[in-house]
Amino acid sequence: MTWIYVGAGAAGLLVLAALGVRVLVAARGLNRQIAAAHEQFGQNGRRRDETVPRAAYDRG
């Protein structure tokens, strides 16, 4: 009878391990997306390919 509990406990641990692996894979994917956003926007919060338009009073 004890082997049933041991087997159920091992199966439960296996499920938890599989879910933990899924969480780690999702965290790595999120880290890649965050890194890509940081690379795209840089330090100043604007896109790197975006130019700052001149103000209306600066136009000649």
C-alpha positions in Angstrom: 0.0 0.0 0.0 2.9 2.3 0.7 4.2 2.0 -2.9 0.9 3.7 -4.1 1.7 6.8 -2.0 5.3 6.7 -3.2 4.2 6.4 -6.8 1.6 9.2 -6.5 4.2 11.4 -4.8 6.7 10.7 -7.6 4.1 11.4 -10.3 3.2 14.7 -8.5 6.9 15.7 -8.4 7.2 14.9 -12.1 4.2 17.2 -12.9 5.7 20.0 -10.9 9.1 19.6 -12.6 7.4 19.7 -16.0 5.5 22.9 -15.1 8.7 24.4 -13.7 10.4 23.8 -17.0 7.6 25.5 -18.8 7.9 28.5 -16.5 11.7 28.7 -17.2 11.2 28.6 -21.0 8.5 31.3 -20.8 10.8 33.5 -18.6 13.6 33.1 -21.1 11.3 34.2 -24.0 10.1 37.2 -22.0 13.7 38.1 -21.3 14.4 38.1 -25.0 11.5 40.3 -25.7 12.5 42.8 -23.0 16.0 42.9 -24.4 14.7 43.5 -27.9 12.6 46.3 -26.6 15.5 47.9 -24.8 17.6 47.6 -27.9 14.9 49.1 -30.0 14.1 52.1 -27.8 17.6 52.7 -26.2 18.2 54.9 -23.2 16.1 57.9 -24.1 12.8 56.1 -24.5 12.5 56.8 -28.2 12.9 54.4 -31.1 16.4 54.6 -32.5 15.1 55.2 -36.1 12.7 57.9 -35.0 13.8 61.4 -35.5 12.6 64.2 -33.2 10.4 66.6 -35.1 11.3 70.3 -34.9 9.0 72.5 -32.8 6.6 74.8 -34.5 8.5 77.9 -33.4 11.8 76.5 -34.8 10.4 76.1 -38.3 11.5 78.9 -40.6 
